[in-house]
Amino acid sequence: DHLQAPILARAIASEVGGKSFLLVSAVDHDSHLFTVELTRSFIQNKLAPSYHFEFKPGQSSYDSLVEEIVHTRAHALVLITAARQSARIVTAVRQRGFKGLIFGGPCMGRRSFLEQAANTAEGVVFPMLYTHGKESNSFDKKFTTRFGKKPDYLAAHTYDAINLLIAAIRKAGLNRVRIHDAVRSLSPWQGVTGKIQWDPSGSNLRLVRLGTVRNGRVCVFTGETL
């Protein structure tokens, strides 16, 4: 979160400028932590949302929330929640006529978001946790052949995590403490998602890029006005 939030905040500052924007976030653990980091980055970029709406991700209807979003007539929406909730809300606000920019968390890079949001996902901007490239060509092809779809970031990171764990077990044997030490010592480790390198706190140091949706597919966001 501490690597993703600053780059997203800078994009919001660049694209929105001094115009009004909304922050809408779920109160689940992951969404809350990302929102905390994003709020810190807003302060550093001298940004402040016109409104901040919070909601429970498990609620059956988002009608009142969507009504509040549309009613504000803000220039942009920053939506931080899980993939399926993101899709439901993005679809609903677009259907209600919201024409503003939409930014979100990394969950907008999930296949489930793209499938559920369909054409309403066009142009959303979010931290991109997996970029198809030469390191991942073989994995992409094998995954697509087996499942009929290209892997999203969750599939790719799961693949890397399991392979890193297997390498650690082979190095350390079946001992928890030694496996933990081996996972740390194997850094930097090249995976299909790129180089995995730990900082002192155990977080991956890899730089984050922004992604967007063009013609139903995730691609790198180049910074042009949406």
One Martini backbone bead per residue (centre of mass of N, CA, C, O) as a GRO file, in nm:
protein
  226
    1ASP     BB    1   0.056   0.064  -0.020
    2HIS     BB    2   0.311   0.262   0.009
    3LEU     BB    3   0.358   0.235  -0.317
    4GLN     BB    4   0.072   0.291  -0.447
    5ALA     BB    5  -0.047   0.560  -0.335
    6PRO     BB    6   0.144   0.784  -0.451
    7ILE     BB    7   0.092   0.730  -0.760
    8LEU     BB    8  -0.213   0.778  -0.745
    9ALA     BB    9  -0.208   1.067  -0.629
   10ARG     BB   10  -0.050   1.196  -0.862
   11ALA     BB   11  -0.262   1.134  -1.080
   12ILE     BB   12  -0.490   1.293  -0.953
   13ALA     BB   13  -0.346   1.567  -0.951
   14SER     BB   14  -0.301   1.576  -1.264
   15GLU     BB   15  -0.606   1.517  -1.368
   16VAL     BB   16  -0.775   1.709  -1.163
   17GLY     BB   17  -0.646   1.911  -0.988
   18GLY     BB   18  -0.872   2.163  -0.860
   19LYS     BB   19  -1.090   1.967  -0.865
   20SER     BB   20  -1.340   1.775  -0.772
   21PHE     BB   21  -1.348   1.494  -0.533
   22LEU     BB   22  -1.403   1.156  -0.441
   23LEU     BB   23  -1.416   0.942  -0.149
   24VAL     BB   24  -1.461   0.583  -0.166
   25SER     BB   25  -1.490   0.347   0.113
   26ALA     BB   26  -1.428   0.067   0.268
   27VAL     BB   27  -1.418  -0.111   0.602
   28ASP     BB   28  -1.225  -0.304   0.540
   29HIS     BB   29  -0.907  -0.384   0.596
   30ASP     BB   30  -0.771  -0.332   0.315
   31SER     BB   31  -0.916  -0.067   0.241
   32HIS     BB   32  -0.832   0.093   0.491
   33LEU     BB   33  -0.522   0.083   0.455
   34PHE     BB   34  -0.518   0.218   0.178
   35THR     BB   35  -0.664   0.482   0.264
   36VAL     BB   36  -0.451   0.577   0.461
   37GLU     BB   37  -0.221   0.604   0.253
   38LEU     BB   38  -0.373   0.791   0.056
   39THR     BB   39  -0.421   1.026   0.252
   40ARG     BB   40  -0.123   1.088   0.293
   41SER     BB   41  -0.074   1.153  -0.010
   42PHE     BB   42  -0.265   1.387  -0.029
   43ILE     BB   43  -0.116   1.573   0.163
   44GLN     BB   44   0.154   1.578  -0.003
   45ASN     BB   45  -0.035   1.686  -0.267
   46LYS     BB   46  -0.259   1.886  -0.178
   47LEU     BB   47  -0.517   1.705  -0.110
   48ALA     BB   48  -0.892   1.706  -0.111
   49PRO     BB   49  -1.181   1.582  -0.059
   50SER     BB   50  -1.508   1.677  -0.064
   51TYR     BB   51  -1.572   1.369  -0.004
   52HIS     BB   52  -1.630   1.092   0.244
   53PHE     BB   53  -1.732   0.766   0.180
   54GLU     BB   54  -1.860   0.501   0.375
   55PHE     BB   55  -1.875   0.130   0.358
   56LYS     BB   56  -2.019  -0.182   0.347
   57PRO     BB   57  -1.934  -0.455   0.151
   58GLY     BB   58  -2.198  -0.655   0.235
   59GLN     BB   59  -2.413  -0.505   0.114
   60SER     BB   60  -2.701  -0.533  -0.091
   61SER     BB   61  -2.704  -0.210  -0.132
   62TYR     BB   62  -2.596   0.101  -0.337
   63ASP     BB   63  -2.805   0.327  -0.395
   64SER     BB   64  -2.742   0.558  -0.190
   65LEU     BB   65  -2.445   0.591  -0.268
   66VAL     BB   66  -2.487   0.653  -0.568
   67GLU     BB   67  -2.661   0.902  -0.522
   68GLU     BB   68  -2.441   1.069  -0.379
   69ILE     BB   69  -2.231   1.069  -0.602
   70VAL     BB   70  -2.405   1.201  -0.826
   71HIS     BB   71  -2.504   1.458  -0.664
   72THR     BB   72  -2.217   1.610  -0.641
   73ARG     BB   73  -2.071   1.656  -0.922
   74ALA     BB   74  -1.801   1.545  -0.960
   75HIS     BB   75  -1.503   1.500  -1.144
   76ALA     BB   76  -1.423   1.260  -0.936
   77LEU     BB   77  -1.351   0.908  -0.851
   78VAL     BB   78  -1.252   0.735  -0.549
   79LEU     BB   79  -1.227   0.374  -0.532
   80ILE     BB   80  -1.217   0.161  -0.227
   81THR     BB   81  -1.232  -0.183  -0.305
   82ALA     BB   82  -1.336  -0.455  -0.411
   83ALA     BB   83  -1.393  -0.592  -0.710
   84ARG     BB   84  -1.708  -0.638  -0.704
   85GLN     BB   85  -1.781  -0.364  -0.577
   86SER     BB   86  -1.651  -0.191  -0.791
   87ALA     BB   87  -1.829  -0.289  -1.026
   88ARG     BB   88  -2.107  -0.211  -0.914
   89ILE     BB   89  -2.050   0.095  -0.877
   90VAL     BB   90  -1.947   0.173  -1.155
   91THR     BB   91  -2.197   0.080  -1.309
   92ALA     BB   92  -2.406   0.256  -1.157
   93VAL     BB   93  -2.285   0.544  -1.209
   94ARG     BB   94  -2.287   0.524  -1.517
   95GLN     BB   95  -2.596   0.469  -1.544
   96ARG     BB   96  -2.648   0.758  -1.388
   97GLY     BB   97  -2.427   0.965  -1.549
   98PHE     BB   98  -2.135   0.945  -1.476
   99LYS     BB   99  -1.843   1.134  -1.626
  100GLY     BB  100  -1.612   1.095  -1.458
  101LEU     BB  101  -1.342   1.010  -1.312
  102ILE     BB  102  -1.182   0.684  -1.233
  103PHE     BB  103  -1.047   0.560  -0.934
  104GLY     BB  104  -0.840   0.289  -0.791
  105GLY     BB  105  -0.757  -0.001  -0.688
  106PRO     BB  106  -0.600  -0.303  -0.764
  107CYS     BB  107  -0.876  -0.465  -0.808
  108MET     BB  108  -0.917  -0.350  -1.107
  109GLY     BB  109  -0.712  -0.589  -1.215
  110ARG     BB  110  -0.924  -0.791  -1.204
  111ARG     BB  111  -1.119  -1.010  -1.373
  112SER     BB  112  -1.387  -0.972  -1.217
  113PHE     BB  113  -1.412  -0.673  -1.280
  114LEU     BB  114  -1.415  -0.684  -1.591
  115GLU     BB  115  -1.659  -0.877  -1.620
  116GLN     BB  116  -1.871  -0.706  -1.456
  117ALA     BB  117  -1.823  -0.409  -1.578
  118ALA     BB  118  -1.716  -0.396  -1.852
  119ASN     BB  119  -1.769  -0.103  -2.026
  120THR     BB  120  -1.756   0.069  -1.748
  121ALA     BB  121  -1.428   0.033  -1.719
  122GLU     BB  122  -1.355   0.246  -1.900
  123GLY     BB  123  -1.070   0.441  -1.786
  124VAL     BB  124  -0.972   0.333  -1.546
  125VAL     BB  125  -0.755   0.392  -1.254
  126PHE     BB  126  -0.466   0.190  -1.138
  127PRO     BB  127  -0.276  -0.018  -0.978
  128MET     BB  128  -0.020  -0.217  -1.135
  129LEU     BB  129   0.080  -0.564  -1.056
  130TYR     BB  130   0.079  -0.660  -1.375
  131THR     BB  131   0.303  -0.725  -1.654
  132HIS     BB  132   0.324  -0.817  -1.962
  133GLY     BB  133   0.621  -1.014  -2.055
  134LYS     BB  134   0.909  -1.184  -2.105
  135GLU     BB  135   0.896  -1.325  -1.816
  136SER     BB  136   0.569  -1.424  -1.881
  137ASN     BB  137   0.512  -1.580  -2.146
  138SER     BB  138   0.499  -1.878  -2.058
  139PHE     BB  139   0.284  -1.847  -1.840
  140ASP     BB  140   0.062  -1.719  -2.013
  141LYS     BB  141   0.032  -1.955  -2.213
  142LYS     BB  142  -0.030  -2.184  -2.012
  143PHE     BB  143  -0.273  -2.052  -1.875
  144THR     BB  144  -0.447  -2.005  -2.129
  145THR     BB  145  -0.459  -2.303  -2.218
  146ARG     BB  146  -0.595  -2.410  -1.952
  147PHE     BB  147  -0.828  -2.154  -1.897
  148GLY     BB  148  -0.887  -1.936  -2.146
  149LYS     BB  149  -0.715  -1.712  -1.984
  150LYS     BB  150  -0.565  -1.453  -1.869
  151PRO     BB  151  -0.370  -1.352  -1.628
  152ASP     BB  152  -0.375  -1.205  -1.336
  153TYR     BB  153  -0.224  -1.083  -1.059
  154LEU     BB  154  -0.314  -1.311  -0.869
  155ALA     BB  155  -0.205  -1.549  -1.032
  156ALA     BB  156   0.093  -1.453  -1.057
  157HIS     BB  157   0.155  -1.418  -0.750
  158THR     BB  158   0.088  -1.705  -0.669
  159TYR     BB  159   0.299  -1.842  -0.843
  160ASP     BB  160   0.543  -1.702  -0.710
  161ALA     BB  161   0.492  -1.783  -0.415
  162ILE     BB  162   0.511  -2.090  -0.455
  163ASN     BB  163   0.796  -2.100  -0.585
  164LEU     BB  164   0.941  -1.965  -0.349
  165LEU     BB  165   0.863  -2.174  -0.136
  166ILE     BB  166   0.987  -2.421  -0.272
  167ALA     BB  167   1.278  -2.311  -0.275
  168ALA     BB  168   1.297  -2.284   0.035
  169ILE     BB  169   1.247  -2.583   0.107
  170ARG     BB  170   1.488  -2.698  -0.056
  171LYS     BB  171   1.697  -2.535   0.118
  172ALA     BB  172   1.576  -2.591   0.435
  173GLY     BB  173   1.344  -2.760   0.471
  174LEU     BB  174   1.117  -2.882   0.733
  175ASN     BB  175   1.144  -2.559   0.855
  176ARG     BB  176   1.012  -2.272   0.945
  177VAL     BB  177   1.251  -2.087   1.012
  178ARG     BB  178   1.424  -2.164   0.762
  179ILE     BB  179   1.217  -2.083   0.551
  180HIS     BB  180   1.205  -1.789   0.625
  181ASP     BB  181   1.509  -1.733   0.574
  182ALA     BB  182   1.506  -1.827   0.276
  183VAL     BB  183   1.312  -1.623   0.162
  184ARG     BB  184   1.496  -1.385   0.230
  185SER     BB  185   1.770  -1.493   0.087
  186LEU     BB  186   1.649  -1.511  -0.217
  187SER     BB  187   1.691  -1.226  -0.230
  188PRO     BB  188   1.670  -1.174  -0.532
  189TRP     BB  189   1.371  -1.277  -0.724
  190GLN     BB  190   1.267  -1.423  -1.024
  191GLY     BB  191   0.961  -1.358  -1.173
  192VAL     BB  192   0.671  -1.304  -1.356
  193THR     BB  193   0.639  -1.013  -1.198
  194GLY     BB  194   0.942  -1.000  -1.129
  195LYS     BB  195   1.133  -0.857  -0.896
  196ILE     BB  196   1.204  -0.991  -0.575
  197GLN     BB  197   1.246  -0.748  -0.305
  198TRP     BB  198   1.342  -0.688   0.016
  199ASP     BB  199   1.287  -0.513   0.282
  200PRO     BB  200   1.334  -0.484   0.621
  201SER     BB  201   1.002  -0.546   0.654
  202GLY     BB  202   0.916  -0.746   0.393
  203SER     BB  203   0.882  -0.577   0.142
  204ASN     BB  204   0.828  -0.507  -0.177
  205LEU     BB  205   1.026  -0.293  -0.399
  206ARG     BB  206   0.864  -0.277  -0.637
  207LEU     BB  207   0.756  -0.092  -0.876
  208VAL     BB  208   0.473   0.102  -0.960
  209ARG     BB  209   0.212   0.104  -1.186
  210LEU     BB  210  -0.023   0.222  -1.407
  211GLY     BB  211  -0.356   0.146  -1.496
  212THR     BB  212  -0.592   0.056  -1.758
  213VAL     BB  213  -0.890   0.060  -1.965
  214ARG     BB  214  -0.889  -0.087  -2.301
  215ASN     BB  215  -1.110  -0.254  -2.465
  216GLY     BB  216  -1.124  -0.459  -2.202
  217ARG     BB  217  -0.814  -0.397  -2.126
  218VAL     BB  218  -0.520  -0.412  -1.967
  219CYS     BB  219  -0.308  -0.120  -1.933
  220VAL     BB  220  -0.092   0.123  -1.957
  221PHE     BB  221  -0.067   0.429  -1.806
  222THR     BB  222   0.034   0.746  -1.967
  223GLY     BB  223  -0.135   1.028  -1.868
  224GLU     BB  224  -0.371   1.088  -2.017
  225THR     BB  225  -0.653   1.223  -2.074
  226LEU     BB  226  -0.974   1.068  -2.030
   0.00000   0.00000   0.00000
